[in-house]
Amino acid sequence: MADGLAFSCNCGALRGVVSAQGIKTGTRVVCYCADCRANELYHGQPDPAPDPVDLFQLAPDAITITQGAEHLKALRLGPRGPLRWYASCCGTPFANTLAKPGLPFAGMRSDLFQDKSALGKIRAKAFIPTAGKQARTKGGGAMAWGILSRMITARLSGRWKDTPFFDAETGKPAAEPQLISKTERAKLYP
């Protein structure tokens, strides 16, 4: 892992590497939210429920796509939601980002890596369902600190412009996000 950790979509057409520094400073999180589940279902992946979706949060500049960048596409589950990137070649969910590159954040799907254990232990569990109560998060402080510290570092260093998800000059997404319809969205939520 001295050079980083390789990843690929399910069919192998989209490939890349996360830098060793990205692995070192990233945070492994599992998310139980309905949107992460809906994203999996939209792309024809097995329903993760009642288990969570396993994500690795990192700064986008740590991600290098080495093959198949043309397959990187984006969608939104709602008009204000995050961009949910996927590999159009096989529908593999790839990562979540915020809508603007100036807030550098990526939550990559851990299943993209052959050895998820190389991403470290799970540091936070987000949106844990609790019967009759609002969902709760365990490890939220570590998760928030990781996001903020990576964002601040990327902004101060200028590395926020080094992202496979946005055009550095225009700030526009690398692919025009598709907004799924309310009808499609309703089918994804139990």
N, C-alpha and C positions, 0 to 999 in steps of 0.2 A: 504494500500500500504506500510505499515511499513516493510514488508518482500520483497516487490517487486511487479511486475506486471506480471501476467500470460499471456502466448500467446499459440496459437496452429495453426496448419495448418487447412485447410478447413474440412478435415475428422476427425481431432482430434487424429490421430495416432502419430503425432510429437507434443510434448508439452514441455513447459519449463517456465522459469521465467526470467525477467530482474530485477536485483537488484534495490533497492530503490536509491542507489547512481548512478546507470546507468541511471535511469529515471531523477534524479536531474541534472546530468551533460550532458545529451544528448541534441541533437538539432533536432527539427522537421523541415523537409524540404519537399517541393514538387518539383518534377522534371518533366519537359516537354520534356526531350531529347528523341530522336528516339530510343535509346538503351533501356531505361527503358520501353518504350511502346512495343518494339519488344519482350522484355523478358516476359511481360504480355501475349502477343499474342502467343508466342511460347508455353506457358504453358496452353493455352486454356482459359485464363481469359478474361472477357469482355474488349473490347477495351476502354482504358481510355480516348482517344482523344475525344474532345479537352481539356479535363481536364488532370491534371498531375497525376503522381504516387506519393502517399503520403509515405514518408520514415522517419524513426527515426534513426539518426546517433548517434552512441555510441561506446565506447571501447568494443571489443569482450569479455574481461574478465567479463563484467557485464551480459553476457548471459549464462544461465545454461539450458541445455536440460535435462529434467527429464524423458522423455519417447520418444521412437522411434528414437533415434540417428542414427540407422541403415538406416533410410529413408532419411537422409541428403545427397544430391548429389549436384554436381556442373557442370556448363557448362560455356562456353565462347562463346560470339557472334563473336569474332575475336581473332586472335592469341595473341594479346597484351592487350586485354580488361580485365576488372576486372572479378573475379570469381563471378558468379551469382548462389547462392545456392538456392535449392528448396527441397520440400518434395516429394520424389518419390512415396509415397503412393497415392497421389492425385494430384500431379503437382502444388501445391501451391508455388509460388515464396516466398522465405524466406528472403534472405539478399544478399547484395553485399559486397565483401571484395576485398582488393588488393591481388595480387598474392602471396605475401610473408608475413609470420606472423610478421616479424620484423617491419612492418609498420602497427600497429594495428588500424584497422578501420573496422566498420561494419555499413551498412545502411540497417536496418531492414524494411521490409514492414509494415506500420502502421496497415494495415487491419488484421494482425495477432492478434491484441489486441481487446478484446471485447469493451473496452472503449477508443477510440483514444484520447479523450479529456484529459485523464490522462497523455498523453505524452506532454502536454503543447501546447501553440499556435505555429503556423507555423512561424518560424523565417527567413526562406529564401525561395525564389522561383528561381529555377535554370533553365537555358536554355529556358527562356520565348520566344516563337516565335514572331517575329516582321516582318511583311510583308516587303519584299525587303531589309531587314537589317539582320545583324548577331544577333543570339539569345543573350539575355542579362540575367543577374542575379540580383535579388533584395535581399539584405541582405547577399551578398557574404562575407563581412567582418566578420559577426557573424558566418557564416557557417565555413569559413576558420579558424578562431580563435578557434572554438570548436574542429575541427578536430585536429589542431596542439597541443592544450593544452592537449587533451586526449591522443594523441600519445606520447607526451613528458612524461606525468605522467606515462603512462603504461610502457614506456621504462625504465625510471629511477627506478621505483619500481620493475621491473621484471615481472609485471602482464601481459605483452604482451605474455608470454608463456601460460597463462591460456585462452585458446580459444577452442570453440567447432569445429572450422573450420580447424585447423592444428594439426599435431602431434608435441608435444612439443620437442621431442628428435630429430626428423629428419627434421622438418620444412616443411614436405610435406603436401599437403592438405589431409583432413580426407577422401575425396573421390576423385578419379582421375577425373579431369575435362574433360568433353566431349566438343570438339570443333565442333560446328555445321558447316555444309558445306556452301559454298558460295551460292549454290542453295537454301538451306533452309533459309539462311539469307536474300536473295533477296526477298523472299515471305513475310517477316516480315516488310519490310519497304515500305511505300506507295510511 
